[in-house]
């Protein structure tokens, strides 16, 4: 499932500087998190969908790389992003 342009704008507005700033790492992590949550729900009902499982693992890897980049640049921004997205417990 692709995000609608409205959803992307809302995420970019919330995590970025403005609604058209979808290239920031924080916005990318928010978009990836939204897609990961959707794919996780899909895989709960379709346990043998291995192609979706592979794409989910790729997304998790991309998000992990971006999160490590954000953590390297600004630890406080990383902590607030993790808390807002409720990624870690």
Helices and strands as residue ranges (DSSP letters): H 5-15, H 25-45, H 50-73, H 75-85
